[in-house]
């Protein structure tokens, strides 16, 4: 079996360990210093001619956003938003050395060696977050901080009483949103399909599929909540704008594997094709119950020739049974030790 096939079989047994052991989220592949408005402005001469047979801008194909550019500002360059090419090459080398799983990591669990990761390389940006301009998540509200602390405390006190104590990604359910649309360590690939009135995004990681209607229908009623929310799309010129609401409240964490921020968030995405081989992709998260202000990520996508692979997450998920079995073994050992104590 090829390296790529091995990488994409969904061996998520390392997810819990990697969440605790790595400081950097690996992200996307395009070495572009400037994104956003400037990139979208270029579409009048480039992407405008790339259209479907029924006339919509054509976003179809297989895309990847793999990169070592982190979600928040790189520790190597905490005061710079954009690197020169010479700086990028130097910082990319330092980042590669820091995240290399083959180097000694005393006291840390290393899931497997560096051969199995597909991280891409560093872009000229030092963070995926472009707003706030310092490249950091805005502060949480008191309500949001209290909730996040509660989730962390619960996970620490009862990490494996049952499968319900594990994250949605541990359980092969989803990386939630916006996590499903952000890069990480491997399998961060997407297939975009279009038909008249719909755009579908197939996410290779944990095999999520987003079906986005474009016909102006209203969002689902308030009581209906979904893992990936309820998405509605529209075209603004050559840009696909997708507004997603109605998230469920079962994913609320800011970890490496799962990035979900609860049921109150509103996510607005913008997909703009800026050439035959690139999509300018941005999203903004608004949630006044969790964050003190909105924040925006820029995560460009690059065209790829490879197919998407089956992500056999449940079939390969030996981690969950191992975690639960280990917890039961620890409980049994503790009970037996207690019985041996003098009374």
Buried (B, 14 or more C-beta within 10 A) or exposed (E): EEEEEEBBBBBBBBBBBBBEBBEBBBBBBBBBBEBBEEBBEBBEEBBEEBEEEEEBBBBBBBBBBBBBBBBBBBEBBEEBBBBEEEBBEBBBEBBBEBBEBEEEEEEEEBBEEEEBBBBBBBBBBBBBBBBBEBBBBBEBBEEBEEBBEEBEEEBEEEEBBEEEBBBBBBBBBBBBBBBBBBBBBBBBBBBBBBEEBEBBBBBBBBBBEBEBBBEEEEBBEEEEBBBBBBBBBBEEEBBBBBBBBBBBEBBBBBBBBBBBBBBBBBBBBBBBBBBEEBBBBBBBBBBBBBBEEBBBBBBBBBBBEEEBBEBBBBEBBEBBEEBBEEBEEEEEEEEEEEEEEEE
